Amino acid sequence: MCKYVSAVLLLFFSLHSIAQQPASPKIKVLLLGSIHFTPSTQDVYQNKQINLTDRQAQAQLEQVLTQLSQFAPNQICVEVPTQKQRKIDSVYQQYLKGQYKLGTDETEQIAYPLAKRLHLPTVTCVNYRGSFDLDAVNNYARDNNQTDQLAALDRFAASTAAGVVAAQQEKSIADLFRFINSKEELTKNAAIYTAYATRIGQGAAYPGTDLVANWYSTNLHIYTNILRAIRPTDKSIMVLFGYGHITILKHLFETNPLFEVVEVADIIRE
């Protein structure tokens, strides 16, 4: 009996000791949604190009870089396919040596200078290019008397894009980042898919839903690429991506107990 009690007490104190051990700190992740500084030709609804040539724009960009450097991510993940990592490594090394002039896109204007300030060896490519067959949705709607739903999608998406263009013209770069990463704007962008694209189809046909499913699949693959890039020593990471990706990525990271999502507004301040 005494042996049994002793065993129980030993088990109790062992479990108590484990419970008292501090949990590993969560990895902080900053999901920085961005417009494309140089608009993508693949996007149906585009913003205006950001002019970074004048002193005011450079000063505004400097403010953003300074605030991001205070977050001090151990890795900066960018919207470049994983297959191009060697090329990006080479270009970044040339940049560090002063042998490469930065281009105008957000990867080179934000990720490269920030990584240099933080003495990071490179930036990490995590993009995945999935299927996105918008033609199938358009053709189905036109052939099956669903042009009204297609028009509603177009109006909502165009209105959302117009709001971003207006913000570009009125706001500083810091305020623009705060705007497009706000819950309201991220929800608007996601609603293009969840509230409108899914309406296209009927009966056994799901062209709109299939489009949205592929979009979710693309982002799930990006999320997986980020997880694969995490190192045991990483305490924080920054993910710089087109802001249309952020809602899904944010949901995935928020449901992963190993991570703590940091709000953009807490890092990029007025």
C-alpha positions as CSV (number, residue, x, y, z in Angstrom):
1,M,0.0,0.0,0.0
2,C,2.8,2.4,0.9
3,K,4.6,1.6,-2.3
4,Y,1.4,2.4,-4.2
5,V,1.0,5.7,-2.3
6,S,4.6,6.6,-3.0
7,A,4.2,5.9,-6.7
8,V,1.1,8.1,-6.9
9,L,2.9,10.9,-5.0
10,L,5.9,10.5,-7.3
11,L,3.7,10.7,-10.4
12,F,1.8,13.8,-8.9
13,F,5.0,15.7,-8.2
14,S,6.4,14.8,-11.6
15,L,3.3,16.1,-13.4
16,H,3.3,19.2,-11.1
17,S,6.9,19.9,-12.0
18,I,6.1,19.6,-15.7
19,A,3.2,21.9,-15.4
20,Q,5.3,24.5,-13.6
21,Q,7.9,24.6,-16.3
22,P,7.5,27.8,-18.5
23,A,6.1,27.2,-21.9
24,S,8.2,28.0,-24.9
25,P,7.6,31.6,-26.0
26,K,5.5,32.0,-29.1
27,I,7.0,33.1,-32.3
28,K,5.8,36.6,-33.2
29,V,4.6,37.0,-36.8
30,L,3.9,40.3,-38.5
31,L,1.8,39.9,-41.6
32,L,2.5,43.1,-43.5
33,G,0.0,43.3,-46.3
34,S,1.1,45.6,-49.2
35,I,-0.2,46.9,-52.4
36,H,2.2,46.2,-55.3
37,F,4.4,49.2,-55.6
38,T,4.7,48.3,-59.3
39,P,1.2,47.0,-60.2
40,S,1.1,43.4,-61.3
41,T,-0.1,42.8,-64.8
42,Q,-1.8,39.6,-63.6
43,D,-4.2,41.5,-61.2
44,V,-7.6,42.3,-62.6
45,Y,-8.1,45.3,-60.3
46,Q,-4.9,47.3,-59.9
47,N,-3.7,50.1,-57.7
48,K,-1.6,53.0,-58.9
49,Q,2.2,52.8,-59.0
50,I,3.9,54.3,-56.0
51,N,6.3,57.0,-56.9
52,L,9.4,56.7,-54.7
53,T,11.6,59.2,-56.6
54,D,10.8,62.3,-54.6
55,R,12.2,63.3,-51.2
56,Q,8.9,63.2,-49.5
57,A,8.2,59.6,-50.5
58,Q,11.7,58.5,-49.5
59,A,11.3,60.2,-46.1
60,Q,7.9,58.4,-45.6
61,L,9.5,55.0,-46.6
62,E,12.4,55.7,-44.2
63,Q,9.8,56.1,-41.4
64,V,8.3,52.8,-42.2
65,L,11.6,51.0,-42.4
66,T,12.7,52.5,-39.0
67,Q,9.6,51.3,-37.3
68,L,9.8,47.8,-38.9
69,S,13.4,47.5,-37.8
70,Q,12.3,48.1,-34.2
71,F,10.2,44.9,-34.5
72,A,13.5,43.2,-35.5
73,P,12.3,40.0,-37.3
74,N,14.7,37.2,-37.5
75,Q,13.4,36.4,-41.0
76,I,11.7,38.4,-43.7
77,C,9.4,36.2,-45.9
78,V,8.6,37.6,-49.3
79,E,6.2,37.1,-52.2
80,V,8.7,35.3,-54.5
81,P,8.4,31.6,-55.5
82,T,10.5,29.3,-53.4
83,Q,12.2,28.1,-56.6
84,K,13.9,31.5,-57.0
85,Q,15.7,31.5,-53.6
86,R,19.2,31.1,-55.1
87,K,18.6,34.0,-57.5
88,I,17.3,36.2,-54.7
89,D,20.3,35.2,-52.5
90,S,22.6,36.3,-55.3
91,V,20.8,39.6,-55.9
92,Y,20.7,40.4,-52.2
93,Q,24.4,39.8,-51.8
94,Q,25.1,42.1,-54.7
95,Y,22.9,44.7,-53.0
96,L,24.9,44.4,-49.8
97,K,28.1,45.0,-51.7
98,G,26.7,48.1,-53.4
99,Q,26.7,46.4,-56.8
100,Y,22.9,46.3,-57.3
101,K,20.4,49.2,-57.7
102,L,17.1,48.5,-56.1
103,G,14.0,48.1,-58.2
104,T,10.7,49.7,-57.5
105,D,8.7,46.8,-56.1
106,E,7.9,46.3,-52.4
107,T,10.3,43.4,-52.0
108,E,13.3,45.5,-53.0
109,Q,12.2,48.7,-51.5
110,I,11.2,47.3,-48.1
111,A,12.5,43.7,-47.6
112,Y,16.0,44.3,-48.9
113,P,16.8,47.5,-47.0
114,L,15.2,46.2,-43.8
115,A,17.1,42.9,-44.0
116,K,20.3,44.9,-44.5
117,R,19.6,47.0,-41.4
118,L,19.0,43.9,-39.3
119,H,22.1,42.1,-40.7
120,L,20.1,39.2,-42.1
121,P,21.9,36.9,-44.5
122,T,19.0,37.0,-47.0
123,V,15.3,37.3,-47.4
124,T,13.2,34.1,-47.6
125,C,11.1,33.2,-50.7
126,V,7.8,31.6,-49.7
127,N,5.4,32.2,-52.5
128,Y,3.4,29.5,-54.2
129,R,1.6,30.0,-57.5
130,G,-1.6,28.0,-57.5
131,S,-4.4,27.7,-60.0
132,F,-6.7,30.8,-60.4
133,D,-9.1,30.2,-63.4
134,L,-11.2,33.4,-63.5
135,D,-12.1,32.7,-67.2
136,A,-14.1,29.6,-66.1
137,V,-16.1,31.8,-63.7
138,N,-16.7,34.5,-66.3
139,N,-17.7,32.0,-69.0
140,Y,-20.0,30.1,-66.8
141,A,-21.8,33.2,-65.7
142,R,-22.3,34.4,-69.3
143,D,-23.5,31.1,-70.5
144,N,-25.9,30.4,-67.6
145,N,-27.8,33.7,-67.0
146,Q,-25.7,34.8,-64.1
147,T,-24.3,38.0,-65.5
148,D,-26.1,39.9,-62.7
149,Q,-24.0,38.1,-60.1
150,L,-20.9,38.7,-62.2
151,A,-21.7,42.4,-62.4
152,A,-22.2,42.6,-58.7
153,L,-18.8,41.0,-58.1
154,D,-17.2,43.4,-60.5
155,R,-18.8,46.5,-58.9
156,F,-17.8,45.5,-55.4
157,A,-14.2,44.6,-56.4
158,A,-13.8,47.8,-58.4
159,S,-15.2,49.9,-55.6
160,T,-12.7,48.2,-53.1
161,A,-9.8,48.8,-55.5
162,A,-10.9,52.5,-56.0
163,G,-10.8,53.0,-52.2
164,V,-7.2,51.8,-52.1
165,V,-6.3,54.1,-55.0
166,A,-7.9,57.0,-53.2
167,A,-5.9,56.2,-50.1
168,Q,-2.7,56.1,-52.1
169,Q,-3.4,59.7,-53.2
170,E,-4.4,61.0,-49.8
171,K,-2.2,59.1,-47.3
172,S,1.4,58.8,-46.3
173,I,3.1,55.4,-46.9
174,A,2.8,54.6,-43.2
175,D,-0.9,55.5,-43.1
176,L,-1.5,53.6,-46.3
177,F,-0.1,50.4,-44.7
178,R,-2.2,51.0,-41.7
179,F,-5.3,51.5,-43.9
180,I,-4.9,48.4,-46.1
181,N,-4.1,46.2,-43.1
182,S,-7.1,47.4,-41.1
183,K,-9.7,44.8,-40.3
184,E,-12.3,46.7,-42.4
185,E,-10.2,46.7,-45.6
186,L,-9.0,43.1,-45.2
187,T,-12.6,42.0,-44.8
188,K,-13.6,43.9,-47.9
189,N,-10.9,42.2,-49.9
190,A,-11.8,38.8,-48.6
191,A,-15.5,39.4,-49.3
192,I,-14.8,39.6,-53.1
193,Y,-14.3,35.8,-52.8
194,T,-16.6,34.7,-49.9
195,A,-19.6,37.0,-50.6
196,Y,-19.5,37.4,-54.4
197,A,-17.4,34.8,-56.3
198,T,-19.1,31.9,-54.5
199,R,-22.5,33.0,-56.0
200,I,-21.4,32.0,-59.5
201,G,-22.6,28.5,-60.2
202,Q,-25.8,26.4,-59.7
203,G,-26.8,22.8,-59.3
204,A,-23.8,20.6,-59.6
205,A,-21.6,23.4,-61.0
206,Y,-19.4,25.3,-58.6
207,P,-17.1,27.4,-60.7
208,G,-17.1,30.3,-58.2
209,T,-16.6,28.0,-55.2
210,D,-13.8,26.2,-57.0
211,L,-12.1,29.5,-57.7
212,V,-12.2,30.4,-54.0
213,A,-11.1,26.9,-53.0
214,N,-8.0,27.3,-55.2
215,W,-7.3,30.7,-53.7
216,Y,-7.5,29.1,-50.2
217,S,-5.3,26.3,-51.4
218,T,-2.7,28.8,-52.7
219,N,-2.5,30.6,-49.4
220,L,-2.4,27.3,-47.4
221,H,0.7,26.4,-49.5
222,I,2.2,29.8,-48.8
223,Y,1.6,29.2,-45.1
224,T,3.2,25.8,-45.2
225,N,6.3,27.3,-47.0
226,I,6.6,29.8,-44.2
227,L,6.4,27.1,-41.5
228,R,9.0,25.1,-43.4
229,A,11.3,28.2,-43.3
230,I,11.1,28.6,-39.5
231,R,14.3,27.9,-37.6
232,P,14.5,26.9,-33.9
233,T,16.2,30.2,-33.1
234,D,13.6,32.4,-34.7
235,K,11.7,34.6,-32.2
236,S,9.9,36.8,-34.7
237,I,9.3,36.8,-38.5
238,M,7.8,39.3,-40.9
239,V,5.8,38.3,-43.9
240,L,5.6,40.9,-46.7
241,F,2.8,39.9,-49.2
242,G,0.1,41.4,-51.3
243,Y,-2.7,42.4,-48.9
244,G,-5.2,40.1,-50.6
245,H,-3.4,37.1,-49.0
246,I,-3.4,38.4,-45.5
247,T,-6.9,37.5,-44.2
248,I,-6.3,33.8,-44.9
249,L,-2.7,33.8,-43.7
250,K,-3.8,35.6,-40.5
251,H,-6.5,33.1,-39.8
252,L,-4.0,30.2,-40.2
253,F,-1.4,31.8,-37.9
254,E,-4.0,32.8,-35.3
255,T,-5.1,29.1,-35.1
256,N,-1.6,27.9,-34.6
257,P,-0.7,27.9,-30.9
258,L,3.0,28.3,-31.7
259,F,2.6,31.8,-33.1
260,E,1.4,35.2,-31.9
261,V,0.1,37.5,-34.6
262,V,1.3,41.1,-34.2
263,E,-1.0,43.8,-35.6
264,V,0.5,46.1,-38.2
265,A,-1.0,49.2,-36.5
266,D,1.1,48.3,-33.4
267,I,4.3,48.5,-35.4
268,I,3.7,51.1,-38.1
269,R,2.4,54.1,-36.1
270,E,1.1,57.5,-37.2
